[in-house]
C-alpha cells in the first residue's frame, strides 16, 4: 500500500530536500515541530513520548490558542526557540532532535 520511503526518495531524486538539508521523511515515532516567534524559528523532530510531558502540553495549549486546531502542515509552537532549546538541554532524556 502506498509508496515506500526508499521508492519515494528515488522519485524525489535525492535523500535530502533541496534548500533545507533535511531528510524528506520524519522518522517513525517522531513529530516535526517548528518553534519560535517572529523571525527566530527553529525546526525540531520530537519523539511522540514527549507529547505527554506537562511542559510540552502547556506549549501545545498555547499553540492551540494562537493558531487554532485546524492548522495545516508542521506543528507550530509560539515559544522562544532559545528557551525551548534550553528546556531540551535541561532534560536530556527527551528524544528531540534539532533540524536546523
MOHU-V93780 format. One record per backbone hydrogen bond with DSSP energy under -0.5 kcal/mol. CO is the residue of the C=O (numbers start at 0). NH is the residue of the N-H. If there is no record, write none. Layout:
BEGIN
[[CO;NH] [CO;NH]]
END
This chain:
BEGIN
[[3;7] [4;8] [5;9] [6;10] [7;11] [8;12] [8;13] [14;23] [16;19] [16;20] [21;16] [26;29] [28;47] [30;45] [31;74] [32;34] [32;43] [33;76] [34;41] [36;39] [38;40] [39;36] [39;80] [41;34] [42;98] [42;99] [43;32] [43;45] [44;96] [45;30] [46;49] [47;50] [48;51] [49;52] [52;56] [53;57] [54;58] [55;59] [56;60] [57;61] [58;62] [59;63] [60;64] [61;65] [62;66] [62;67] [63;67] [74;33] [76;35] [76;78] [79;83] [80;84] [81;85] [82;86] [83;87] [84;88] [85;89] [86;90] [89;91] [90;93] [93;95] [94;46] [96;44]]
END
